[in-house]
Amino acid sequence: MTELSISLNKTINAPIDKVFDAWLDAKTLSKFMTPMPGMPEPKTVADGQQGGRFTILMMVGDQEIPHEGEYLEVKRPDKLVFTWISPFSMDGSTVTINFTALDANRTSIDFTHVKFPDEESRNNHEGGWAAILDKLNELLAQ
Protein backbone atom coordinates (compact mmCIF):
# COMPACT_ATOMS: atom_id res chain seq x y z
CA MET A 1 0.00 0.00 0.00
CA THR A 2 1.25 3.48 -0.80
CA GLU A 3 1.27 6.04 1.97
CA LEU A 4 -1.57 8.51 1.51
CA SER A 5 -0.62 12.16 1.98
CA ILE A 6 -1.69 15.74 1.41
CA SER A 7 0.52 18.53 0.04
CA LEU A 8 -0.78 22.08 0.00
CA ASN A 9 0.83 25.45 -0.69
CA LYS A 10 -0.68 28.73 0.48
CA THR A 11 0.52 32.31 0.57
CA ILE A 12 -0.42 34.00 3.83
CA ASN A 13 -0.53 37.80 3.76
CA ALA A 14 1.39 38.32 7.00
CA PRO A 15 5.04 38.35 8.19
CA ILE A 16 6.71 34.96 8.63
CA ASP A 17 7.14 35.27 12.44
CA LYS A 18 3.43 36.02 12.88
CA VAL A 19 2.41 33.08 10.66
CA PHE A 20 4.77 30.66 12.42
CA ASP A 21 3.72 31.75 15.91
CA ALA A 22 0.02 31.33 15.08
CA TRP A 23 0.50 27.54 15.05
CA LEU A 24 1.96 27.54 18.59
CA ASP A 25 -0.45 29.88 20.40
CA ALA A 26 -3.67 28.31 21.76
CA LYS A 27 -5.70 31.52 21.51
CA THR A 28 -4.74 32.05 17.86
CA LEU A 29 -5.17 28.35 16.99
CA SER A 30 -8.78 28.53 18.17
CA LYS A 31 -9.48 31.33 15.70
CA PHE A 32 -8.38 29.50 12.53
CA MET A 33 -8.61 25.76 13.30
CA THR A 34 -12.09 25.45 11.81
CA PRO A 35 -12.13 23.06 8.84
CA MET A 36 -15.82 23.57 7.98
CA PRO A 37 -17.85 26.76 7.44
CA GLY A 38 -19.95 27.81 10.40
CA MET A 39 -18.04 25.74 12.96
CA PRO A 40 -17.71 27.31 16.40
CA GLU A 41 -14.20 28.10 17.63
CA PRO A 42 -12.66 24.94 19.08
CA LYS A 43 -11.32 24.69 22.61
CA THR A 44 -7.54 24.69 22.37
CA VAL A 45 -4.53 24.14 24.61
CA ALA A 46 -0.98 24.41 23.30
CA ASP A 47 2.50 24.16 24.79
CA GLY A 48 4.26 25.61 21.74
CA GLN A 49 7.76 24.26 22.21
CA GLN A 50 9.58 21.21 20.92
CA GLY A 51 8.23 18.25 22.90
CA GLY A 52 5.17 20.27 23.93
CA ARG A 53 1.66 19.05 23.25
CA PHE A 54 -1.54 20.56 21.90
CA THR A 55 -5.23 19.68 22.11
CA ILE A 56 -7.97 20.96 19.80
CA LEU A 57 -11.58 20.03 20.63
CA MET A 58 -13.68 20.70 17.52
CA MET A 59 -17.46 20.76 17.66
CA VAL A 60 -19.26 19.09 14.76
CA GLY A 61 -22.96 19.46 15.45
CA ASP A 62 -23.43 18.17 18.99
CA GLN A 63 -20.31 16.01 18.81
CA GLU A 64 -16.94 17.03 20.25
CA ILE A 65 -14.06 15.69 18.12
CA PRO A 66 -10.67 15.61 19.89
CA HIS A 67 -7.46 16.30 17.98
CA GLU A 68 -4.10 16.28 19.68
CA GLY A 69 -0.43 15.94 19.04
CA GLU A 70 3.13 16.69 19.99
CA TYR A 71 5.41 19.33 18.50
CA LEU A 72 8.29 17.18 17.21
CA GLU A 73 10.31 19.95 15.57
CA VAL A 74 10.07 23.69 16.23
CA LYS A 75 12.59 25.64 14.11
CA ARG A 76 11.39 29.21 14.32
CA PRO A 77 10.43 30.63 11.85
CA ASP A 78 11.19 28.08 9.14
CA LYS A 79 9.76 24.67 10.03
CA LEU A 80 7.20 23.01 12.27
CA VAL A 81 6.51 19.27 12.57
CA PHE A 82 3.83 17.76 14.80
CA THR A 83 1.98 14.51 15.27
CA TRP A 84 -1.75 14.44 14.47
CA ILE A 85 -3.99 12.17 16.53
CA SER A 86 -7.75 12.14 15.97
CA PRO A 87 -10.55 9.62 15.52
CA PHE A 88 -9.87 9.91 11.76
CA SER A 89 -6.09 9.48 11.75
CA MET A 90 -3.76 6.54 12.13
CA ASP A 91 -0.56 5.85 14.05
CA GLY A 92 2.39 7.82 12.75
CA SER A 93 0.30 10.60 11.20
CA THR A 94 2.38 13.78 11.07
CA VAL A 95 2.10 17.32 9.73
CA THR A 96 5.12 19.22 8.39
CA ILE A 97 4.90 22.92 7.63
CA ASN A 98 7.73 24.80 5.93
CA PHE A 99 7.54 28.60 6.05
CA THR A 100 9.26 30.89 3.53
CA ALA A 101 9.21 34.69 3.70
CA LEU A 102 8.23 36.01 0.26
CA ASP A 103 8.66 39.59 1.47
CA ALA A 104 8.12 41.50 4.73
CA ASN A 105 4.35 40.89 4.68
CA ARG A 106 3.83 37.63 2.78
CA THR A 107 4.71 34.07 3.79
CA SER A 108 4.55 30.91 1.74
CA ILE A 109 3.42 27.77 3.58
CA ASP A 110 4.31 24.34 2.21
CA PHE A 111 2.05 21.99 4.15
CA THR A 112 2.29 18.18 4.19
CA HIS A 113 0.18 15.72 6.20
CA VAL A 114 1.04 12.01 5.93
CA LYS A 115 -0.62 8.72 6.88
CA PHE A 116 -4.34 8.27 6.43
CA PRO A 117 -6.34 5.07 6.82
CA ASP A 118 -8.09 5.49 3.44
CA GLU A 119 -8.76 7.83 0.49
CA GLU A 120 -11.95 9.20 2.06
CA SER A 121 -10.11 10.30 5.20
CA ARG A 122 -7.30 11.82 3.12
CA ASN A 123 -9.78 13.73 0.94
CA ASN A 124 -11.74 15.00 3.94
CA HIS A 125 -8.53 16.20 5.60
CA GLU A 126 -7.36 17.87 2.38
CA GLY A 127 -10.54 19.97 2.25
CA GLY A 128 -10.33 20.69 5.97
CA TRP A 129 -6.70 21.78 5.88
CA ALA A 130 -7.34 23.99 2.81
CA ALA A 131 -10.17 25.71 4.72
CA ILE A 132 -7.93 26.10 7.79
CA LEU A 133 -5.16 27.72 5.72
CA ASP A 134 -7.71 30.09 4.14
CA LYS A 135 -8.99 31.00 7.60
CA LEU A 136 -5.41 31.55 8.84
CA ASN A 137 -4.81 33.98 5.96
CA GLU A 138 -8.10 35.76 6.67
CA LEU A 139 -7.20 36.08 10.37
CA LEU A 140 -3.60 37.27 9.98
CA ALA A 141 -4.15 39.58 6.99
CA GLN A 142 -6.33 41.85 9.16
C-alpha positions in Angstrom: 0.0 0.0 0.0 1.2 3.5 -0.8 1.3 6.0 2.0 -1.6 8.5 1.5 -0.6 12.2 2.0 -1.7 15.7 1.4 0.5 18.5 0.0 -0.8 22.1 0.0 0.8 25.4 -0.7 -0.7 28.7 0.5 0.5 32.3 0.6 -0.4 34.0 3.8 -0.5 37.8 3.8 1.4 38.3 7.0 5.0 38.3 8.2 6.7 35.0 8.6 7.1 35.3 12.4 3.4 36.0 12.9 2.4 33.1 10.7 4.8 30.7 12.4 3.7 31.8 15.9 0.0 31.3 15.1 0.5 27.5 15.1 2.0 27.5 18.6 -0.5 29.9 20.4 -3.7 28.3 21.8 -5.7 31.5 21.5 -4.7 32.1 17.9 -5.2 28.3 17.0 -8.8 28.5 18.2 -9.5 31.3 15.7 -8.4 29.5 12.5 -8.6 25.8 13.3 -12.1 25.5 11.8 -12.1 23.1 8.8 -15.8 23.6 8.0 -17.8 26.8 7.4 -19.9 27.8 10.4 -18.0 25.7 13.0 -17.7 27.3 16.4 -14.2 28.1 17.6 -12.7 24.9 19.1 -11.3 24.7 22.6 -7.5 24.7 22.4 -4.5 24.1 24.6 -1.0 24.4 23.3 2.5 24.2 24.8 4.3 25.6 21.7 7.8 24.3 22.2 9.6 21.2 20.9 8.2 18.2 22.9 5.2 20.3 23.9 1.7 19.1 23.2 -1.5 20.6 21.9 -5.2 19.7 22.1 -8.0 21.0 19.8 -11.6 20.0 20.6 -13.7 20.7 17.5 -17.5 20.8 17.7 -19.3 19.1 14.8 -23.0 19.5 15.4 -23.4 18.2 19.0 -20.3 16.0 18.8 -16.9 17.0 20.2 -14.1 15.7 18.1 -10.7 15.6 19.9 -7.5 16.3 18.0 -4.1 16.3 19.7 -0.4 15.9 19.0 3.1 16.7 20.0 5.4 19.3 18.5 8.3 17.2 17.2 10.3 20.0 15.6 10.1 23.7 16.2 12.6 25.6 14.1 11.4 29.2 14.3 10.4 30.6 11.9 11.2 28.1 9.1 9.8 24.7 10.0 7.2 23.0 12.3 6.5 19.3 12.6 3.8 17.8 14.8 2.0 14.5 15.3 -1.7 14.4 14.5 -4.0 12.2 16.5 -7.8 12.1 16.0 -10.6 9.6 15.5 -9.9 9.9 11.8 -6.1 9.5 11.8 -3.8 6.5 12.1 -0.6 5.9 14.1 2.4 7.8 12.7 0.3 10.6 11.2 2.4 13.8 11.1 2.1 17.3 9.7 5.1 19.2 8.4 4.9 22.9 7.6 7.7 24.8 5.9 7.5 28.6 6.0 9.3 30.9 3.5 9.2 34.7 3.7 8.2 36.0 0.3 8.7 39.6 1.5 8.1 41.5 4.7 4.3 40.9 4.7 3.8 37.6 2.8 4.7 34.1 3.8 4.5 30.9 1.7 3.4 27.8 3.6 4.3 24.3 2.2 2.0 22.0 4.1 2.3 18.2 4.2 0.2 15.7 6.2 1.0 12.0 5.9 -0.6 8.7 6.9 -4.3 8.3 6.4 -6.3 5.1 6.8 -8.1 5.5 3.4 -8.8 7.8 0.5 -12.0 9.2 2.1 -10.1 10.3 5.2 -7.3 11.8 3.1 -9.8 13.7 0.9 -11.7 15.0 3.9 -8.5 16.2 5.6 -7.4 17.9 2.4 -10.5 20.0 2.2 -10.3 20.7 6.0 -6.7 21.8 5.9 -7.3 24.0 2.8 -10.2 25.7 4.7 -7.9 26.1 7.8 -5.2 27.7 5.7 -7.7 30.1 4.1 -9.0 31.0 7.6 -5.4 31.5 8.8 -4.8 34.0 6.0 -8.1 35.8 6.7 -7.2 36.1 10.4 -3.6 37.3 10.0 -4.1 39.6 7.0 -6.3 41.9 9.2 
